Amino acid sequence: MDYIYFLAGFGILAGIYAVFTLGLNIHWGYTGLFNIGIAGFFALGAYTSALLTTAPPSPELFEDFIFGGNLANALKLGIDLVGAITLRLRGDYLAISTLGIAESVRLMFLNEKWLANGSRGLYNIPKFLGDWVSPDQYDLLYFIVVIVVLAALYFAVQRAIDSPWGRVLRAIREDEEATAAAGKNVFRFNGNNLGAILGAFVVWGIWSGTQFLPESINNPNLRFFLIGFLLVFVILLRPNGILGERRRVSQG
């Protein structure tokens, strides 16, 4: 029975990371934009949901802020600022700028103790749907919720990618004129959301699986070595992704 709860806990974290990789895959896999800043928005969503469901470190800050329009305006201004900074950037410059944005968000939550308790983090966060089941059954319920949300997002993203909007994303990625002039095939097959989800489960499986190794070789650095080895393996043998993008035959 303990293994069932372990697998449920593993599936919860892997599923959350799979949702994260869906967003990254749209930016990088389909559009060709290496947007590291998505980690910052991931953190903003996590901290916002936690702050809205727990007592904030500074109650006076949130008396008329969270429940008013100021929060929405602040988020909109932040998104507009990020867009203004990165909209015209490509390649390495986009990666560098979005990395800076993600680091700014991380350092803000780390150093501003009045906002999210600094490096100590938030605690006593109420469990989502925690009143529905007993505490020992909660992980199973949460695992089901995560998988349902992941499946819904996967099919929604796939429908969007198959739409005209998705074709525009691939056109942005391809830069057809420059690639064709260089004698290259303008259709690169490197964005498949199922492969992104599979990758999230594989990486987290390596991370969690090392705890079952004998104590004599269960070194924390072994996890990073195995994940690094996996990344090199994928880059060398599967440069277009674990599964690759489905080939489509145009009609007309």
Order of alpha helices (4+ residues) and beta strands (2+ residues): alpha-alpha-alpha-alpha-alpha-alpha-alpha-alpha-alpha-alpha-alpha
